[in-house]
Amino acid sequence: MHYNPAVPDIVIIDGNNLLHAVRVLGPSRPPGRGGLMRIIERWAVEHQNDVTLVFDGPRPHGAFGEQMRSDRIEVVFSDARTADDCIVERLGALVNADRVLVVSDDTAIQYEVRRRRCRSASTTVFIASLFPPDSTAPSKKTPDRAGDKPSNISENERSEWLQSFDDGVTEQPFDGFDAMDH
């Protein structure tokens, strides 16, 4: 099934999988985990979805750990298990599988989604709903020459895009998990 934003759903997102796809397919200045979480929070409010965002690894500590807390969506860290294990466990605990949408490109997760008769969306489809083409957020463009910056973005678009990610809080430096390819 394809994603239908008009129907309220329980949405479970493979966070590292989506983060990697956003870095490849998304805006020219892709967000980190905290920025992605804030974008998904806004999306969840707009579409009235209950969202669980599942990341691999332990919950960050300190200021970054505080940034990863949300009153609007559930943010889960898998600790010693994998995010895939956490997602499969959540799927097994749900009663209304037809109300569940899982966002992941992971083949094992897609298998479980089909087996449990849930709905699924690829990260590409979900990214399109996070960054719609009519938004002011620039998407990655093919540069005119290798190494050139895209020339088809206005200064106004650039400012609006940068402002949408600037909440005055700086994310904790690289912790190793952001670079994982999932």
N, C-alpha and C positions, 0 to 999 in steps of 0.2 A: 504494500500500500504506500501511497505517497503522503507526504506531510500536508495536512490541512490546518492552517493557523486559525480558522474560524471555530474549530471545535476545541473546547478546553480539554487538555490532556495532562497526564502525568508524563513528564519528559525526563528521561535519564540520559545524561550526556557523558561520553567517554572524554574527559577533559584533556588529557595529553594528546589523544588522537585528534581532537578538534583543534587544539592549540597548534599542532604541527601543520594541519591543513590550512589554518588561517595564515600561518607564516609563509606558506607556499602560494596560496590562492587569494588571500585577503588584501587588505590595504597595504600601501607601500611602506607604512610604518606600523607593523603589526604589534598588537598588545602582548604583554606578558600575561602570566596567570591572573594577577590581580585585575588588570585592565579587561581581560576577557570575561572575568567574573562580573564586573560592573556592566559590561555590554549585555551579557546574558540576563542580569537582573532587570535591566530596562526592557529587554525583549519579553521576559516573563510577565512583567506588569502589563505591557502593551497587549499581549496575547492571552492574558489571564491563565497561565499555565503554572502548575506545580512542578518545579524543576529541581532535580538532583544533579549536581555536577561532581563527577568522580575523578579524582586525580590519583596517579600512582605515587607511592612513597609516604613518608611520614608528614604530619601536619607541620608546617614551618613554625618556628619559634619567634618570639620578639615582635617587633613592629610589623614585619611581613605577615606573621601569623595572625595578628589583629586585622590586617588589611584583608585577609582571606576569610573573614567572618562575614556572614550576611544575615540580615533579618528577613530577606525576601526569598532567597533560594537556599537549599541545603547544599553545603559544600562538604564533601567527604574525601578524606585521604585514606588510601588503602593500607597504610603502615607496611607490615612485612608481606602482606598478600599483594596480588595484582589488582589493578582497577577492574580488569575483566572479571576476576573472581567476585568482587564486590557487586558488580552489575548483575551477574548471573544470580547471585544470592538474592538481590532485590527483586529480580524478575520472578523467582520462585515464591516469594512472599506476597506477591500482588494477587488480588482477587479478580479484578476486571482487566484482563490482558488486552481487550479491545480498546481500552482507554489509555494505553501506554505507548509512547513513542520513544524509541531508543536511537540516539545519534551516535554512530560509530561506523568506521570503515573496516574494523577488525573482523576477519572472516569467522572466527570462533563466536564472537558476539552475534553476528548476523545469523549464524546457524541457530543459536539459542533463541533469538528473537522469532525466527520462523517456527521453530519447534514449539514455542509457547504461544504462538499466534498473536504476537504483539505487532505493532507497526514499527517501521524503521525509516530512517532518513540517512542518506550519506552525508558526510561532512560538507561536501560541495553544495548540496541542496540546502543544508542548514545555514551555511555561510551566506548564501544568497538571501536568506531571510534576515540575517543579522546585518548585512550590508547591502540593502536593496539598491538597484541601479539608479534610482531617482534620488538617492541620498547625496549629501554633499561630500561624503567620504570618498576620497579617490581610491580607485583600485589599482593594483599593480599594472603598469603599462609596459609594453615592450619599448625600450629606449630606441632612439633613432640610430645610435651607434653603440657598440659595446662599451659599457662604462659610463655612458651619458645618463644624466638624470632625465626623467620624462619631461617634455616641454609643454604638455597639454594640460597642466593643472594651474588654475588661477591662484593668485596669492590669497584671495578670499577663501577658496576651498581649502587651501593648506592651513590657514589660520583656524578655520572652523574645525577641521579634523584634529589638529593638535590640541585645541581647546577641549574637544570632547574627551580626550584622554588625560588631561591635566587636572587632577583633583587636588593638587598641592601635596600629595604624598608620594614619596619616592619608594619604589619597590626595593626589597633587599637584593643585594648583588647575586649574581649567578649562583645557584645552589646545586647544579648538576642535573636536576630533573627536567628543566626546561629544554635541554638539548636532546632528550630521549626521542628516538624515532619510533612512533607507534602507529 
